[in-house]
Amino acid sequence: MNVITVARQLGSFGDWIAEQLAAKLDYEFIDRRLVEEIASITDTSVEEVERYDEKGEGRLRFFLKKLLVPEVAPGTFPLSAAAYAPEFGLEFPHMREHEVSEATYLDRGTYQLLITTLVQDFGQSGKAVVVGRASQVILADFPNACHVKIIAPLETRIERLIQSRDMDREQAQKLIEQHDQWRQSYLHNFHRADWNDPLLYDLTINTGKIDREDAVNLLAGFLAES
């Protein structure tokens, strides 16, 4: 397989498994890289994009040095020059440059467009492990993609968060419920997909039944045979 997508529940060790799998296969690990690319395109800080990306709501304030779209519809905004580089495949007629000194805001729809374009680019480049960001849907039709889902029982996830994040039980359960709801809403709102649809995935691993090191080895073996 040229690209692996990893969808994971909070508290499932999915991020750790994805990163270790990428290292084992000598593949690029695509997680923070997407945030860095968005920050570069929109000429804003990685930290600000991370806050926007994690919350899944609100507005991202950013500064554009140059714009390439002459008119902006209400509720949208022009992208910076970097977004129209050939590798992103975004082409618009009648483009011209504009100097801009004021801040503007990134709307969620355009943010998702950038994420989709970047994920597709990594999918075409190959040798990548892509974490989250609806990559299992975006790359669903890619013939050389393998889609993995990492899960764990609720009680196991709660205990892991209590230990790793110094939370009490109520806080841990609330955070898990928020993350589960956000992931479900994200896929439904932008892709009309169900995060829990088993047909979105080629392999599902329950880390309540298998430890994370064995999960990495299982995945590596599965991919070697695919």
ZINOR-V385914 format. One record per residue. N is the residue number from 1. RES is the residue in one small letter. SS is DSSP state (@ for helix, = for strand, . for the rest). PHI is phi in radians with two decimals (none if undefined). Layout:
n:N res:RES ss:SS phi:PHI
n:N res:RES ss:SS phi:PHI
//
This chain:
n:1 res:m ss:. phi:none
n:2 res:n ss:. phi:-1.54
n:3 res:v ss:= phi:-2.54
n:4 res:i ss:= phi:-2.11
n:5 res:t ss:= phi:-1.80
n:6 res:v ss:= phi:-2.19
n:7 res:a ss:= phi:-1.71
n:8 res:r ss:= phi:-2.58
n:9 res:q ss:. phi:-1.49
n:10 res:l ss:. phi:-1.09
n:11 res:g ss:. phi:1.53
n:12 res:s ss:. phi:-1.74
n:13 res:f ss:. phi:1.22
n:14 res:g ss:@ phi:-1.09
n:15 res:d ss:@ phi:-1.14
n:16 res:w ss:@ phi:-1.09
n:17 res:i ss:@ phi:-1.08
n:18 res:a ss:@ phi:-1.08
n:19 res:e ss:@ phi:-1.17
n:20 res:q ss:@ phi:-1.20
n:21 res:l ss:@ phi:-1.13
n:22 res:a ss:@ phi:-1.04
n:23 res:a ss:@ phi:-1.14
n:24 res:k ss:@ phi:-1.15
n:25 res:l ss:@ phi:-1.54
n:26 res:d ss:. phi:1.06
n:27 res:y ss:. phi:-1.80
n:28 res:e ss:= phi:-1.33
n:29 res:f ss:= phi:-1.65
n:30 res:i ss:= phi:-1.84
n:31 res:d ss:. phi:-2.47
n:32 res:r ss:@ phi:-1.11
n:33 res:r ss:@ phi:-0.99
n:34 res:l ss:@ phi:-1.10
n:35 res:v ss:@ phi:-1.10
n:36 res:e ss:@ phi:-1.11
n:37 res:e ss:@ phi:-1.15
n:38 res:i ss:@ phi:-1.08
n:39 res:a ss:@ phi:-1.06
n:40 res:s ss:@ phi:-1.17
n:41 res:i ss:@ phi:-1.12
n:42 res:t ss:@ phi:-1.65
n:43 res:d ss:. phi:1.00
n:44 res:t ss:. phi:-2.30
n:45 res:s ss:. phi:-1.46
n:46 res:v ss:@ phi:-1.06
n:47 res:e ss:@ phi:-1.08
n:48 res:e ss:@ phi:-1.21
n:49 res:v ss:@ phi:-1.12
n:50 res:e ss:@ phi:-1.06
n:51 res:r ss:@ phi:-1.11
n:52 res:y ss:@ phi:-1.15
n:53 res:d ss:@ phi:-1.16
n:54 res:e ss:@ phi:-1.25
n:55 res:k ss:@ phi:-1.33
n:56 res:g ss:. phi:1.22
n:57 res:e ss:. phi:-2.68
n:58 res:g ss:. phi:1.37
n:59 res:r ss:. phi:-2.26
n:60 res:l ss:= phi:-1.80
n:61 res:r ss:= phi:-1.46
n:62 res:f ss:= phi:-2.61
n:63 res:f ss:= phi:-2.02
n:64 res:l ss:. phi:-1.90
n:65 res:k ss:. phi:-1.46
n:66 res:k ss:= phi:-2.48
n:67 res:l ss:= phi:-2.04
n:68 res:l ss:. phi:-2.09
n:69 res:v ss:. phi:-1.94
n:70 res:p ss:. phi:-1.17
n:71 res:e ss:. phi:-2.23
n:72 res:v ss:. phi:-2.13
n:73 res:a ss:. phi:-1.29
n:74 res:p ss:. phi:-0.97
n:75 res:g ss:. phi:1.48
n:76 res:t ss:. phi:-2.20
n:77 res:f ss:. phi:-2.72
n:78 res:p ss:. phi:-1.34
n:79 res:l ss:. phi:-1.60
n:80 res:s ss:= phi:-1.27
n:81 res:a ss:@ phi:-1.01
n:82 res:a ss:@ phi:-1.06
n:83 res:a ss:@ phi:-1.21
n:84 res:y ss:@ phi:-1.81
n:85 res:a ss:. phi:-1.09
n:86 res:p ss:@ phi:-0.93
n:87 res:e ss:@ phi:-1.17
n:88 res:f ss:@ phi:-1.52
n:89 res:g ss:. phi:1.19
n:90 res:l ss:. phi:-1.75
n:91 res:e ss:. phi:-2.14
n:92 res:f ss:. phi:-2.30
n:93 res:p ss:. phi:-1.32
n:94 res:h ss:. phi:1.02
n:95 res:m ss:. phi:-1.43
n:96 res:r ss:. phi:-2.64
n:97 res:e ss:. phi:-1.51
n:98 res:h ss:= phi:-2.38
n:99 res:e ss:= phi:-1.54
n:100 res:v ss:. phi:-2.29
n:101 res:s ss:. phi:-2.00
n:102 res:e ss:. phi:-1.60
n:103 res:a ss:= phi:-1.37
n:104 res:t ss:= phi:-2.33
n:105 res:y ss:= phi:-2.23
n:106 res:l ss:= phi:-1.60
n:107 res:d ss:. phi:-1.47
n:108 res:r ss:@ phi:-1.10
n:109 res:g ss:@ phi:-1.12
n:110 res:t ss:@ phi:-1.26
n:111 res:y ss:@ phi:-1.03
n:112 res:q ss:@ phi:-1.16
n:113 res:l ss:@ phi:-1.06
n:114 res:l ss:@ phi:-1.12
n:115 res:i ss:@ phi:-1.03
n:116 res:t ss:@ phi:-1.05
n:117 res:t ss:@ phi:-1.10
n:118 res:l ss:@ phi:-1.17
n:119 res:v ss:@ phi:-1.09
n:120 res:q ss:@ phi:-1.09
n:121 res:d ss:@ phi:-1.11
n:122 res:f ss:@ phi:-1.15
n:123 res:g ss:@ phi:-1.10
n:124 res:q ss:@ phi:-1.27
n:125 res:s ss:@ phi:-1.23
n:126 res:g ss:. phi:1.43
n:127 res:k ss:. phi:0.90
n:128 res:a ss:= phi:-2.50
n:129 res:v ss:= phi:-1.95
n:130 res:v ss:= phi:-1.80
n:131 res:v ss:= phi:-1.77
n:132 res:g ss:. phi:1.11
n:133 res:r ss:. phi:0.97
n:134 res:a ss:. phi:1.06
n:135 res:s ss:@ phi:-1.10
n:136 res:q ss:@ phi:-1.17
n:137 res:v ss:@ phi:-1.58
n:138 res:i ss:@ phi:-1.03
n:139 res:l ss:. phi:-1.82
n:140 res:a ss:. phi:-1.02
n:141 res:d ss:. phi:-1.69
n:142 res:f ss:. phi:-1.35
n:143 res:p ss:. phi:-1.13
n:144 res:n ss:. phi:-1.80
n:145 res:a ss:= phi:-1.82
n:146 res:c ss:= phi:-2.10
n:147 res:h ss:= phi:-1.92
n:148 res:v ss:= phi:-2.03
n:149 res:k ss:= phi:-2.16
n:150 res:i ss:= phi:-1.92
n:151 res:i ss:= phi:-2.28
n:152 res:a ss:. phi:-2.81
n:153 res:p ss:. phi:-1.05
n:154 res:l ss:@ phi:-0.96
n:155 res:e ss:@ phi:-1.08
n:156 res:t ss:@ phi:-1.13
n:157 res:r ss:@ phi:-1.12
n:158 res:i ss:@ phi:-1.06
n:159 res:e ss:@ phi:-1.09
n:160 res:r ss:@ phi:-1.14
n:161 res:l ss:@ phi:-1.21
n:162 res:i ss:@ phi:-1.03
n:163 res:q ss:@ phi:-1.34
n:164 res:s ss:@ phi:-1.49
n:165 res:r ss:@ phi:-2.08
n:166 res:d ss:. phi:0.94
n:167 res:m ss:. phi:-1.92
n:168 res:d ss:. phi:-1.52
n:169 res:r ss:@ phi:-1.07
n:170 res:e ss:@ phi:-1.10
n:171 res:q ss:@ phi:-1.11
n:172 res:a ss:@ phi:-1.11
n:173 res:q ss:@ phi:-1.14
n:174 res:k ss:@ phi:-1.12
n:175 res:l ss:@ phi:-1.13
n:176 res:i ss:@ phi:-1.08
n:177 res:e ss:@ phi:-1.08
n:178 res:q ss:@ phi:-1.12
n:179 res:h ss:@ phi:-1.14
n:180 res:d ss:@ phi:-1.07
n:181 res:q ss:@ phi:-1.16
n:182 res:w ss:@ phi:-1.11
n:183 res:r ss:@ phi:-1.09
n:184 res:q ss:@ phi:-1.11
n:185 res:s ss:@ phi:-1.15
n:186 res:y ss:@ phi:-1.04
n:187 res:l ss:@ phi:-1.18
n:188 res:h ss:@ phi:-1.19
n:189 res:n ss:@ phi:-1.20
n:190 res:f ss:@ phi:-1.81
n:191 res:h ss:@ phi:-2.31
n:192 res:r ss:. phi:0.89
n:193 res:a ss:. phi:-2.11
n:194 res:d ss:. phi:-1.85
n:195 res:w ss:. phi:-0.98
n:196 res:n ss:. phi:-1.57
n:197 res:d ss:. phi:-1.15
n:198 res:p ss:@ phi:-1.11
n:199 res:l ss:@ phi:-1.33
n:200 res:l ss:@ phi:-1.35
n:201 res:y ss:. phi:-2.16
n:202 res:d ss:. phi:-1.57
n:203 res:l ss:= phi:-2.66
n:204 res:t ss:= phi:-2.09
n:205 res:i ss:= phi:-2.09
n:206 res:n ss:= phi:-1.76
n:207 res:t ss:. phi:-1.39
n:208 res:g ss:. phi:-1.41
n:209 res:k ss:. phi:-1.94
n:210 res:i ss:. phi:-2.35
n:211 res:d ss:. phi:-1.31
n:212 res:r ss:@ phi:-1.18
n:213 res:e ss:@ phi:-1.14
n:214 res:d ss:@ phi:-1.15
n:215 res:a ss:@ phi:-1.12
n:216 res:v ss:@ phi:-1.09
n:217 res:n ss:@ phi:-1.15
n:218 res:l ss:@ phi:-1.07
n:219 res:l ss:@ phi:-1.13
n:220 res:a ss:@ phi:-1.07
n:221 res:g ss:@ phi:-1.17
n:222 res:f ss:@ phi:-1.06
n:223 res:l ss:@ phi:-1.20
n:224 res:a ss:@ phi:-1.15
n:225 res:e ss:@ phi:-1.55
n:226 res:s ss:. phi:-1.42
//
